[in-house]
Amino acid sequence: MTEAKRAVTYIRVSDVSQVQGHSLTAQERLFRELCQNRGWQPVGVYREEGKSAHVDAIAKRPVFRQLLEDASKHQFDVIVIHTLDRWSRNMKVTIESLSILAKHHVGLVSITESIDYSTPEGMLSMHMLGAFNQFFSSSLAKHVKKGQEQRIYEGKHHGAIPFGYQSCWDSSKGEKVKQCDPEHSGGIHIHPTEGPAVTELFRRYASGTGTLSSLAGWLNAEGFRTRNTKASPDAIGNLVAGPRLFTTASIRGILHNPFFTGQVVYQGKALPGAHQPLISKEVFIAVQDLLKKNSGRSETLSSHPEREYLLKGLVRCAYCGMPMWAQTYTSGNSYYREHKATRSIEDCRGHGGAITCSTIDNQVRELVSAIELGPKWLEEVLSIISLKDDVERIKKERDEVKARLLRLGRAYVDNVMPEEEYKRQKRLLELSLESLVVPDYNAAEAAGKLILDLPKLWASATLSEQRKILLTILDAVYIDAKAGKRVIAVMPKPPFRPIFQVASAKKDSKIHIINEPLGASPKGSAVFLVETGESRTPRPMETARNVLQV
């Protein structure tokens, strides 16, 4: 007797389809009727509301993406959809998704259309589509590379246009419109204000009248901003994209770029460019020599393997959210310091602040020693992550599979079942048992148990081991090195976030954990305020929120 196929359904709805009677409830009912008729085991429903099937990227449909990820983990055998347009109306997405299903031998069935990729013939068709997609992608990559190389040999830029230049074309409204007549050589020209600023940067650095830090400050004071488009986290973990202040790193990137000498770089080689240079090659070489000469670190900042810092890689400035330096002076005193005022979207109000490592380290040690969980912590965590029903259902299914394994073993021992059939069914049941887990639950339970064992682990750990423990639990420790001189917030790693929502501090400690995560949505929030230090008046709830720029 063959094992019943495990089936799931992907249902998506729009207002128009609801009027036509294809609501989520109707699609799910038809799915269960199909499973009953075919003898399949319905094991899941993936619902996606408000997402168009026209979108050109799987990443823009989170439930759809999760479905494909679960398919790659062999959590089911076949996917049922109501109509093909519920799946995708975009050819690229269709071929890409079918390739994923074919790779992992997962079938696709449409209830309305005559499409059944759950049969051997259907699986063959999916494999053919996957091969076509792979060929198309490889061919497209070759054409893209060929076109890119042609641009380079013509002296044209590739990638983003560097600071100091601008395009002769405007595509801000979705349509390319020529702004320059005639078009400049290479399709770009010198920006009227940024261009002279770049020339001045090189002049100042070459003459020795400007450091990387002072040049960043000068550009920022003049009102210039980077052309950053990459999103990066702010002080409370929210991703922020857009122009930023110049930093020493961004100035160094400009000074190292031969593009400003009229060259383009491709695969490590500098080739003649078609654009107008901003500086001479002689100035560029002089700047490179100075950069190399000035790259040596001072004795104060030199690397000492024997120096260890408890919060290295974790400590962040509470004002701008950027990592802080751990630094030991010749006197032997160690400090956590906020060095630069120009590392974030705005000037950092904590610039120049410093606090001894021992002060902050002791506060963190007090926090670790003070954390405790109540007797019903796991039940409370499950309520937070809305998994209580899932956990009970999974536990029941696991018990049923274990009972079937026991009955199977008895049948084999009693010679009721041949050895090969016993091994086959045993393997199927074991695979089923492996798939019956709730990842969030398991991670939260493991996190909670670590917190329960933390006092014992922490007490016997070395400084290096304590740092590893913190790196397991936390993503960041925010400190105010300017005014409060204390830890004011922590960012736990995802599995530990619900733990912090139910954790409390021991009554005899100086620590207070504010369980409500910073932000509107507890499930999406990452930062938890904590009260540390000798003096906590006024309470830092309001002041910490202001510091963290909420």
NUTOR-81546 format. One line per field, with one value per residue (C-alpha): residue number from 1; residue in one letter; x negated, y negated, z. Coordinates in nm, 2 decimals. Each point is the difference from the previous one (the first is absolute). Layout:
BEGIN
nr	c(NUM  ...)
rest	c(A  ...)
east	c(X  ...)
north	c(Y  ...)
up	c(Z  ...)
END
This chain:
BEGIN
nr	c(1  2  3  4  5  6  7  8  9  10  11  12  13  14  15  16  17  18  19  20  21  22  23  24  25  26  27  28  29  30  31  32  33  34  35  36  37  38  39  40  41  42  43  44  45  46  47  48  49  50  51  52  53  54  55  56  57  58  59  60  61  62  63  64  65  66  67  68  69  70  71  72  73  74  75  76  77  78  79  80  81  82  83  84  85  86  87  88  89  90  91  92  93  94  95  96  97  98  99  100  101  102  103  104  105  106  107  108  109  110  111  112  113  114  115  116  117  118  119  120  121  122  123  124  125  126  127  128  129  130  131  132  133  134  135  136  137  138  139  140  141  142  143  144  145  146  147  148  149  150  151  152  153  154  155  156  157  158  159  160  161  162  163  164  165  166  167  168  169  170  171  172  173  174  175  176  177  178  179  180  181  182  183  184  185  186  187  188  189  190  191  192  193  194  195  196  197  198  199  200  201  202  203  204  205  206  207  208  209  210  211  212  213  214  215  216  217  218  219  220  221  222  223  224  225  226  227  228  229  230  231  232  233  234  235  236  237  238  239  240  241  242  243  244  245  246  247  248  249  250  251  252  253  254  255  256  257  258  259  260  261  262  263  264  265  266  267  268  269  270  271  272  273  274  275  276  277  278  279  280  281  282  283  284  285  286  287  288  289  290  291  292  293  294  295  296  297  298  299  300  301  302  303  304  305  306  307  308  309  310  311  312  313  314  315  316  317  318  319  320  321  322  323  324  325  326  327  328  329  330  331  332  333  334  335  336  337  338  339  340  341  342  343  344  345  346  347  348  349  350  351  352  353  354  355  356  357  358  359  360  361  362  363  364  365  366  367  368  369  370  371  372  373  374  375  376  377  378  379  380  381  382  383  384  385  386  387  388  389  390  391  392  393  394  395  396  397  398  399  400  401  402  403  404  405  406  407  408  409  410  411  412  413  414  415  416  417  418  419  420  421  422  423  424  425  426  427  428  429  430  431  432  433  434  435  436  437  438  439  440  441  442  443  444  445  446  447  448  449  450  451  452  453  454  455  456  457  458  459  460  461  462  463  464  465  466  467  468  469  470  471  472  473  474  475  476  477  478  479  480  481  482  483  484  485  486  487  488  489  490  491  492  493  494  495  496  497  498  499  500  501  502  503  504  505  506  507  508  509  510  511  512  513  514  515  516  517  518  519  520  521  522  523  524  525  526  527  528  529  530  531  532  533  534  535  536  537  538  539  540  541  542  543  544  545  546  547  548  549  550)
rest	c(M  T  E  A  K  R  A  V  T  Y  I  R  V  S  D  V  S  Q  V  Q  G  H  S  L  T  A  Q  E  R  L  F  R  E  L  C  Q  N  R  G  W  Q  P  V  G  V  Y  R  E  E  G  K  S  A  H  V  D  A  I  A  K  R  P  V  F  R  Q  L  L  E  D  A  S  K  H  Q  F  D  V  I  V  I  H  T  L  D  R  W  S  R  N  M  K  V  T  I  E  S  L  S  I  L  A  K  H  H  V  G  L  V  S  I  T  E  S  I  D  Y  S  T  P  E  G  M  L  S  M  H  M  L  G  A  F  N  Q  F  F  S  S  S  L  A  K  H  V  K  K  G  Q  E  Q  R  I  Y  E  G  K  H  H  G  A  I  P  F  G  Y  Q  S  C  W  D  S  S  K  G  E  K  V  K  Q  C  D  P  E  H  S  G  G  I  H  I  H  P  T  E  G  P  A  V  T  E  L  F  R  R  Y  A  S  G  T  G  T  L  S  S  L  A  G  W  L  N  A  E  G  F  R  T  R  N  T  K  A  S  P  D  A  I  G  N  L  V  A  G  P  R  L  F  T  T  A  S  I  R  G  I  L  H  N  P  F  F  T  G  Q  V  V  Y  Q  G  K  A  L  P  G  A  H  Q  P  L  I  S  K  E  V  F  I  A  V  Q  D  L  L  K  K  N  S  G  R  S  E  T  L  S  S  H  P  E  R  E  Y  L  L  K  G  L  V  R  C  A  Y  C  G  M  P  M  W  A  Q  T  Y  T  S  G  N  S  Y  Y  R  E  H  K  A  T  R  S  I  E  D  C  R  G  H  G  G  A  I  T  C  S  T  I  D  N  Q  V  R  E  L  V  S  A  I  E  L  G  P  K  W  L  E  E  V  L  S  I  I  S  L  K  D  D  V  E  R  I  K  K  E  R  D  E  V  K  A  R  L  L  R  L  G  R  A  Y  V  D  N  V  M  P  E  E  E  Y  K  R  Q  K  R  L  L  E  L  S  L  E  S  L  V  V  P  D  Y  N  A  A  E  A  A  G  K  L  I  L  D  L  P  K  L  W  A  S  A  T  L  S  E  Q  R  K  I  L  L  T  I  L  D  A  V  Y  I  D  A  K  A  G  K  R  V  I  A  V  M  P  K  P  P  F  R  P  I  F  Q  V  A  S  A  K  K  D  S  K  I  H  I  I  N  E  P  L  G  A  S  P  K  G  S  A  V  F  L  V  E  T  G  E  S  R  T  P  R  P  M  E  T  A  R  N  V  L  Q  V)
east	c(0.00  -0.15  -0.01  0.25  -0.14  -0.03  0.18  0.01  0.18  -0.10  0.29  -0.01  0.29  0.09  0.32  0.10  -0.05  0.21  0.29  -0.04  0.03  -0.37  -0.05  -0.26  0.27  0.12  -0.35  -0.08  0.33  -0.08  -0.35  0.13  0.26  -0.28  -0.21  0.29  0.06  -0.36  -0.08  -0.25  -0.09  0.06  -0.28  0.00  0.16  -0.21  0.21  -0.11  0.21  -0.05  -0.30  0.02  -0.11  -0.13  -0.31  -0.33  -0.18  0.08  -0.15  0.29  0.25  -0.10  0.25  -0.08  -0.38  0.07  0.19  -0.30  -0.24  0.22  0.01  -0.38  0.01  0.24  0.28  0.26  0.03  0.25  0.14  0.36  0.11  0.34  -0.11  -0.34  0.05  0.02  -0.36  -0.16  0.08  -0.37  -0.18  -0.34  0.15  0.19  -0.30  -0.23  0.25  0.08  -0.38  -0.02  0.29  -0.15  -0.34  0.16  0.26  0.30  0.31  0.24  0.37  0.25  0.36  0.16  -0.25  -0.11  -0.35  -0.13  -0.38  0.04  -0.01  -0.33  0.09  0.07  -0.33  -0.18  0.16  -0.11  -0.36  0.00  0.13  -0.28  -0.26  0.13  -0.02  -0.36  -0.09  0.17  -0.17  -0.34  0.05  0.13  -0.31  -0.23  0.18  -0.01  -0.38  -0.05  0.19  -0.19  -0.34  0.10  0.08  -0.33  -0.19  0.19  -0.12  0.35  0.06  0.17  0.20  0.10  -0.13  -0.26  0.04  -0.12  0.17  0.36  0.17  0.09  0.34  0.28  0.19  0.17  0.35  -0.05  -0.09  -0.35  -0.01  -0.31  -0.10  -0.32  0.00  -0.24  -0.06  -0.34  -0.26  0.07  0.36  -0.10  -0.14  -0.15  0.25  0.00  -0.06  -0.11  -0.27  -0.20  0.05  -0.17  -0.29  -0.04  0.00  -0.29  -0.18  0.03  -0.11  -0.29  -0.12  0.02  0.26  0.28  0.05  0.27  0.21  -0.04  0.09  0.31  0.10  -0.07  0.22  0.28  -0.02  0.03  0.33  -0.12  0.12  -0.09  0.20  0.06  0.30  -0.08  0.22  -0.18  0.13  0.05  -0.03  0.31  -0.05  0.22  -0.14  -0.06  -0.11  -0.08  -0.28  -0.22  -0.28  -0.35  -0.22  -0.38  0.08  0.20  -0.28  -0.26  0.21  0.01  -0.38  -0.07  0.22  -0.20  0.33  -0.07  -0.31  0.21  -0.04  0.24  -0.09  0.12  -0.12  -0.29  -0.13  0.02  0.09  0.04  0.35  0.21  0.09  -0.18  -0.25  0.02  -0.36  -0.33  -0.17  -0.29  0.22  0.17  -0.33  -0.11  0.32  -0.05  -0.35  0.13  0.29  -0.24  -0.24  0.29  0.16  -0.22  0.19  -0.12  -0.14  0.31  0.22  -0.25  0.11  -0.08  0.11  -0.01  0.26  0.36  0.31  0.33  0.22  -0.23  0.23  0.31  -0.04  0.18  0.05  0.36  0.01  -0.08  0.01  -0.35  -0.26  -0.24  -0.37  -0.15  -0.34  -0.28  -0.24  -0.36  0.11  0.18  0.35  0.26  0.29  0.30  -0.01  0.21  -0.27  0.18  0.28  0.06  0.09  0.37  0.29  -0.06  -0.29  -0.02  0.08  -0.22  -0.31  -0.30  0.17  -0.20  0.06  -0.23  0.05  0.02  0.30  0.21  -0.13  0.11  0.35  0.03  -0.11  0.26  0.26  -0.10  0.00  0.34  0.20  0.25  0.30  0.33  0.14  0.23  -0.24  0.03  0.38  -0.03  -0.25  0.23  0.28  -0.23  -0.10  0.35  -0.12  0.19  0.26  -0.27  -0.22  0.29  0.10  -0.36  -0.05  0.32  -0.12  -0.35  0.16  0.21  -0.31  -0.19  0.29  0.00  -0.37  0.06  0.28  -0.23  -0.28  0.24  0.13  -0.36  -0.10  0.32  -0.11  0.32  -0.20  -0.30  -0.33  -0.02  0.36  -0.07  -0.32  0.19  0.29  -0.23  -0.20  0.31  0.13  -0.34  -0.01  0.35  -0.11  -0.30  0.24  0.24  -0.17  0.09  -0.33  0.10  0.11  -0.32  -0.22  0.19  -0.01  -0.37  -0.05  0.20  -0.20  -0.32  0.12  0.10  -0.36  -0.16  -0.10  -0.19  -0.16  -0.09  -0.16  -0.25  -0.08  -0.31  0.02  -0.03  0.27  0.23  -0.04  0.10  0.31  0.10  -0.05  0.23  0.28  -0.04  -0.05  -0.08  -0.05  0.08  -0.18  0.02  -0.37  0.08  0.26  0.14  -0.32  0.19  0.16  0.34  0.12  -0.08  0.09  0.05  -0.04  0.34  0.05  -0.06  0.24  0.31  -0.21  -0.08  0.38  0.07  -0.33  -0.04  -0.29  -0.06  0.14  -0.33  -0.17  -0.04  0.12  0.35  0.10  0.27  0.18  0.19  -0.23  -0.08  0.23  0.36  0.00  -0.14  -0.06  -0.20  -0.19  -0.35  -0.11  0.08  -0.07  -0.18  -0.08  -0.35  -0.26  0.00  0.23  0.32  0.18  0.18  0.10  -0.15  0.32  0.06  -0.37  -0.11  0.27  -0.12  -0.36  0.08  0.18  0.33)
north	c(0.00  -0.33  -0.30  -0.27  -0.31  -0.30  -0.30  -0.37  -0.28  -0.35  -0.24  -0.37  -0.24  -0.34  -0.20  0.10  0.37  -0.02  -0.14  0.29  0.25  0.09  -0.11  0.15  0.22  0.13  0.08  0.19  0.20  0.10  0.10  0.23  0.16  0.08  0.16  0.21  0.12  0.09  0.14  -0.27  -0.12  -0.38  -0.13  -0.38  -0.31  -0.30  -0.32  -0.32  -0.30  -0.33  0.11  -0.01  0.30  -0.25  -0.09  0.08  0.13  0.30  -0.20  -0.25  0.28  0.12  0.29  0.12  -0.02  0.20  0.26  0.05  0.02  0.27  0.19  0.01  0.15  0.28  -0.09  0.11  0.18  -0.20  -0.36  -0.06  -0.33  -0.12  -0.15  -0.07  -0.38  0.06  0.13  -0.25  -0.23  -0.07  0.23  -0.05  0.08  0.30  0.16  -0.07  0.14  0.31  0.06  0.00  0.25  0.23  0.00  0.13  0.23  -0.19  0.01  -0.28  0.04  -0.26  0.08  -0.20  0.05  0.33  -0.03  0.29  0.00  0.26  0.29  0.14  -0.17  -0.33  0.02  0.05  -0.31  -0.20  0.13  -0.11  -0.35  -0.01  0.09  -0.27  -0.25  0.09  -0.03  -0.34  -0.13  0.12  -0.16  -0.32  -0.02  0.04  -0.28  -0.23  0.06  -0.06  -0.32  -0.11  0.07  -0.20  -0.30  0.03  0.01  -0.31  -0.17  -0.02  0.04  0.31  0.01  -0.30  -0.34  -0.12  -0.31  -0.30  0.10  0.02  0.17  -0.18  0.19  -0.04  0.33  -0.11  0.02  0.35  -0.12  -0.11  -0.36  -0.17  -0.30  -0.10  -0.09  0.11  0.29  -0.01  0.26  0.32  -0.12  -0.18  -0.34  -0.18  -0.10  -0.38  0.01  0.35  0.00  -0.30  0.15  0.33  -0.20  -0.20  0.33  0.13  -0.34  -0.02  0.35  -0.01  -0.33  0.15  -0.26  0.25  0.34  0.25  -0.11  -0.37  0.04  0.20  -0.28  -0.27  0.18  0.04  -0.36  -0.11  0.19  0.29  0.36  0.34  0.17  0.30  0.22  0.30  0.04  0.03  0.02  -0.31  -0.02  0.22  0.25  -0.15  0.01  -0.35  -0.08  -0.32  -0.27  0.00  -0.21  0.06  0.21  0.06  0.33  -0.18  -0.26  0.27  0.17  -0.32  -0.06  0.36  -0.02  -0.05  -0.09  -0.36  0.01  0.08  0.38  0.29  0.31  0.35  0.33  -0.18  -0.18  -0.38  -0.09  -0.34  -0.15  -0.22  -0.24  -0.32  0.04  -0.20  0.04  0.08  0.34  -0.17  -0.13  0.34  0.18  -0.25  0.06  0.38  -0.03  -0.22  0.24  0.29  -0.20  -0.11  0.35  0.11  0.02  -0.18  0.19  -0.08  0.18  0.27  0.36  0.18  0.37  0.00  -0.27  0.12  -0.20  0.14  -0.20  0.01  0.02  -0.08  -0.34  -0.28  -0.37  -0.06  -0.33  0.11  0.38  0.04  0.24  -0.15  0.05  0.19  -0.16  0.05  -0.29  0.03  -0.07  0.34  -0.15  0.13  -0.19  0.04  -0.32  -0.17  -0.14  -0.17  -0.24  0.08  0.37  -0.01  -0.19  -0.29  -0.12  0.22  -0.18  0.25  -0.10  0.00  0.19  0.27  0.22  0.26  0.35  0.13  -0.23  0.13  0.36  0.01  -0.13  0.27  0.26  -0.12  0.02  0.36  0.10  -0.16  0.15  0.27  0.18  0.09  0.35  -0.05  -0.17  0.24  -0.03  -0.38  0.01  0.22  -0.24  -0.29  0.18  0.14  0.36  0.17  0.17  0.10  0.15  0.21  0.11  0.10  0.18  0.20  0.09  0.10  0.23  0.16  0.06  0.14  0.24  0.11  0.07  0.21  0.20  0.04  0.14  0.25  0.11  0.06  0.19  0.22  0.08  -0.17  -0.23  0.07  -0.17  -0.22  -0.13  -0.06  -0.21  -0.20  -0.09  -0.06  -0.25  -0.18  -0.03  -0.12  -0.27  -0.10  -0.03  -0.22  -0.24  -0.03  -0.29  -0.36  -0.19  -0.32  0.21  0.21  -0.30  -0.19  0.31  0.04  -0.37  0.02  0.30  -0.19  -0.29  0.24  0.15  -0.34  -0.07  0.33  -0.04  -0.37  0.06  0.25  -0.17  -0.19  -0.35  0.15  0.26  -0.27  -0.20  0.31  0.05  -0.36  0.04  0.30  -0.21  -0.35  -0.19  -0.33  -0.19  -0.37  -0.23  -0.37  -0.10  -0.37  -0.08  0.30  0.21  0.32  0.28  -0.11  0.27  0.34  0.17  0.37  0.25  0.10  0.33  -0.20  -0.29  0.17  0.11  -0.36  -0.07  0.24  -0.04  -0.19  -0.11  0.14  -0.21  -0.07  -0.12  -0.36  0.11  -0.07  0.16  -0.19  0.29  -0.20  -0.01  -0.33  -0.07  0.05  0.37  0.23  0.29  -0.23  -0.19  0.08  -0.25  0.03  -0.28  0.09  -0.20  0.04  -0.20  -0.14  -0.30  0.05  -0.33  -0.09  0.34  0.04  0.10  -0.35  -0.10  0.33  -0.04  -0.34  0.11  0.29  -0.25  0.18)
up	c(0.00  -0.11  0.24  -0.07  -0.16  0.23  -0.16  0.07  -0.18  -0.09  0.00  -0.09  -0.03  -0.14  0.02  -0.35  0.06  0.32  -0.21  -0.24  0.29  0.02  0.36  0.23  0.17  -0.34  -0.12  0.32  -0.02  -0.36  0.10  0.28  -0.24  -0.25  0.27  0.11  -0.35  -0.07  0.34  0.08  0.35  0.04  0.22  -0.05  -0.14  -0.12  -0.01  -0.17  -0.01  -0.17  -0.21  -0.38  -0.21  -0.25  0.22  -0.16  0.30  0.23  0.29  -0.02  0.09  0.35  0.03  -0.35  0.08  0.32  -0.20  -0.23  0.30  0.16  -0.33  0.00  0.35  -0.13  0.24  -0.25  -0.34  -0.20  -0.01  -0.10  -0.15  -0.11  -0.33  -0.15  0.03  0.38  -0.03  -0.23  -0.29  -0.06  -0.24  0.18  0.34  -0.14  -0.16  0.30  0.25  -0.21  -0.02  0.38  0.03  -0.27  0.17  0.32  -0.16  0.12  -0.23  -0.09  -0.07  -0.12  0.09  -0.29  -0.28  -0.14  0.16  0.21  0.08  0.27  -0.26  -0.14  -0.34  0.18  0.19  -0.33  -0.14  0.31  -0.04  -0.36  0.11  0.26  -0.26  -0.23  0.29  0.08  -0.37  -0.02  0.32  -0.12  -0.34  0.15  0.23  -0.31  -0.18  0.30  0.04  -0.37  0.02  0.31  -0.16  -0.31  0.22  0.17  -0.33  -0.12  0.32  0.16  0.37  0.14  0.32  0.20  -0.11  0.25  0.22  -0.21  -0.32  -0.13  -0.30  -0.32  0.03  0.24  0.08  0.33  -0.16  -0.14  -0.35  -0.11  -0.11  -0.14  0.21  -0.19  -0.37  -0.12  0.23  0.17  -0.07  0.20  0.07  0.33  0.09  0.30  0.26  0.04  0.38  0.09  -0.27  0.14  0.35  -0.11  -0.15  0.32  0.20  -0.19  0.02  0.37  0.07  -0.24  0.16  0.35  0.12  0.05  0.17  -0.10  0.31  -0.07  -0.37  0.09  0.25  -0.27  -0.26  0.25  0.11  -0.36  -0.03  -0.21  0.06  -0.13  -0.27  0.22  -0.10  0.22  0.31  0.33  0.36  0.21  0.37  0.07  -0.28  -0.27  -0.35  -0.14  -0.35  -0.17  0.00  0.30  0.15  -0.13  0.22  0.00  -0.19  -0.28  -0.04  -0.02  -0.27  -0.21  0.04  -0.11  -0.31  -0.33  -0.17  0.09  -0.22  -0.31  0.02  0.05  0.19  -0.11  0.16  0.17  -0.31  -0.06  -0.35  -0.18  0.07  -0.22  0.28  0.10  0.28  0.33  0.10  -0.16  0.02  0.18  0.28  0.03  0.04  0.26  0.20  -0.02  0.14  0.29  0.07  0.02  0.22  0.23  0.03  0.29  0.33  0.31  0.29  0.20  -0.26  -0.10  0.02  0.32  0.00  0.38  0.03  0.02  0.04  0.13  -0.25  -0.30  -0.31  0.21  0.15  -0.19  0.05  0.12  -0.19  -0.35  0.02  -0.14  0.15  0.26  0.04  0.29  0.07  0.25  0.07  0.11  0.35  -0.01  0.03  -0.25  -0.15  -0.22  -0.22  -0.26  -0.24  -0.29  -0.03  -0.37  -0.01  -0.03  -0.17  0.24  0.21  0.31  0.32  0.18  -0.19  0.23  0.28  0.18  0.30  0.16  -0.11  0.36  0.07  -0.29  0.03  0.36  -0.09  -0.27  0.25  0.25  -0.28  -0.08  0.36  0.07  -0.29  0.12  -0.15  0.17  0.03  -0.29  -0.23  -0.29  0.00  0.00  -0.29  -0.21  0.05  -0.12  -0.32  -0.05  -0.03  0.29  -0.23  -0.25  0.28  0.13  -0.35  -0.09  0.34  -0.07  -0.35  0.13  0.26  -0.28  -0.22  0.30  0.07  -0.37  0.02  0.31  -0.17  -0.31  0.21  0.16  -0.34  -0.12  0.32  -0.04  -0.36  -0.14  -0.22  -0.23  0.09  -0.31  0.05  0.37  -0.08  -0.27  0.23  0.30  -0.21  -0.11  0.35  0.12  -0.27  0.10  0.36  -0.10  -0.18  0.29  0.18  0.07  -0.06  0.19  0.30  0.00  -0.02  0.27  0.23  -0.05  0.06  0.33  0.12  -0.06  0.20  0.29  -0.01  -0.04  0.36  0.02  -0.34  0.07  0.34  -0.13  -0.33  -0.09  -0.16  -0.35  0.08  0.15  -0.32  -0.21  0.23  -0.07  -0.37  0.01  0.18  -0.13  -0.32  0.16  0.33  -0.02  0.24  0.08  0.04  0.00  0.27  0.19  -0.02  0.00  -0.20  -0.11  -0.24  -0.15  -0.32  0.05  -0.29  -0.15  0.21  0.32  -0.07  0.14  0.30  0.08  -0.02  0.29  0.19  0.33  0.22  0.34  0.28  0.17  -0.32  -0.13  -0.34  -0.15  -0.33  -0.19  -0.17  -0.26  -0.31  -0.15  -0.29  -0.11  -0.08  0.27  -0.25  -0.22  0.27  0.10  0.27  0.37  0.25  0.32  0.31  0.12  0.20  0.35  -0.07  -0.20  0.07  -0.21  -0.13  -0.35  -0.18  -0.15  -0.01  -0.16  -0.26  -0.08  -0.01  -0.24  -0.23  0.00)
END
